[in-house]
């Protein structure tokens, strides 16, 4: 992919821990987010596009959950978060 904004056609998955999947703790430094669409951060690095949550997007999502009277939030796994837990801290802060 060569366009500078989301919306193109993919030719295949990006390389990561498995095809099309990479940890936030890796992407935050190797392919930092350059914008958001639909409440999710995205980044274009080389020929790869990534979309992923950041502490800021988690904050927006947890604020919405609270505004809807929902009782909490979840995440898939801890392993992709940073060593100091940036994403889980954002969940905790956002739900207080």
C-alpha positions as CSV (number, residue, x, y, z in Angstrom):
1,X,0.0,0.0,0.0
2,X,1.4,3.4,-0.9
3,X,-1.4,5.9,-0.2
4,X,-1.0,8.2,2.8
5,X,-4.6,7.8,4.1
6,X,-6.7,4.8,5.1
7,X,-9.2,3.3,2.6
8,X,-7.1,1.5,0.0
9,X,-6.9,-2.1,-0.9
10,X,-4.5,-4.5,0.9
11,X,-2.3,-6.9,-1.0
12,X,-1.8,-9.1,2.1
13,X,-1.1,-9.0,5.8
14,X,1.8,-7.1,7.3
15,X,4.5,-9.1,9.0
16,X,4.2,-9.3,12.8
17,X,4.0,-11.8,15.7
18,X,1.7,-13.6,13.3
19,X,0.6,-12.3,9.8
20,X,-1.3,-9.0,10.3
21,X,-0.8,-8.9,14.1
22,X,1.7,-7.0,16.1
23,X,2.0,-5.9,19.8
24,X,1.2,-2.3,20.8
25,X,4.5,-2.2,22.7
26,X,6.3,-2.8,19.4
27,X,4.2,-0.6,17.2
28,X,4.2,2.5,19.5
29,X,7.9,2.9,18.7
30,X,8.4,1.2,15.3
31,X,5.3,2.6,13.6
32,X,3.7,5.4,15.7
33,X,0.1,6.3,15.1
34,X,-0.4,9.1,12.7
35,X,-4.2,9.6,13.0
36,X,-7.5,8.1,14.1
37,X,-10.5,6.8,12.2
38,X,-13.6,5.4,13.9
39,X,-12.0,5.8,17.3
40,X,-9.0,3.6,16.5
41,X,-5.4,4.8,15.8
42,X,-3.8,4.0,12.5
43,X,-0.2,4.2,11.1
44,X,1.3,3.8,7.7
45,X,4.9,2.6,7.7
46,X,6.6,1.6,4.5
47,X,4.1,-0.7,2.7
48,X,2.2,-1.6,5.9
49,X,-0.9,-0.1,7.5
50,X,-1.6,-0.8,11.1
51,X,-4.6,0.0,13.3
52,X,-4.4,-0.3,17.0
53,X,-5.5,1.1,20.3
54,X,-3.4,3.7,22.1
55,X,-3.9,5.1,25.6
56,X,-5.7,8.0,24.0
57,X,-8.1,5.8,22.0
58,X,-8.7,3.6,25.0
59,X,-9.6,6.8,27.0
60,X,-12.2,7.7,24.4
61,X,-13.7,4.2,24.3
62,X,-13.9,3.9,28.1
63,X,-15.5,7.4,28.3
64,X,-18.1,6.2,25.9
65,X,-18.6,3.0,27.9
66,X,-19.2,5.1,31.0
67,X,-21.6,7.4,29.3
68,X,-23.7,4.4,28.2
69,X,-23.8,3.1,31.8
70,X,-21.8,0.0,30.9
71,X,-20.1,-1.9,33.7
72,X,-16.6,-2.2,32.4
73,X,-14.2,-3.0,29.5
74,X,-12.1,-5.9,28.4
75,X,-8.9,-6.5,26.4
76,X,-7.7,-9.6,24.6
77,X,-4.3,-10.2,26.3
78,X,-1.7,-8.4,28.5
79,X,1.2,-9.5,26.4
80,X,1.0,-6.7,23.8
81,X,0.9,-3.9,26.4
82,X,4.0,-2.1,27.5
83,X,6.0,-3.2,30.5
84,X,4.5,-0.4,32.6
85,X,0.9,-1.2,31.4
86,X,0.0,1.9,29.4
87,X,-3.1,0.4,27.9
88,X,-4.4,-1.3,31.1
89,X,-3.7,1.9,33.0
90,X,-5.8,3.8,30.4
91,X,-8.6,1.4,30.9
92,X,-8.4,1.7,34.7
93,X,-8.2,5.5,34.6
94,X,-11.0,5.8,32.0
95,X,-13.5,3.7,34.1
96,X,-12.9,5.6,37.4
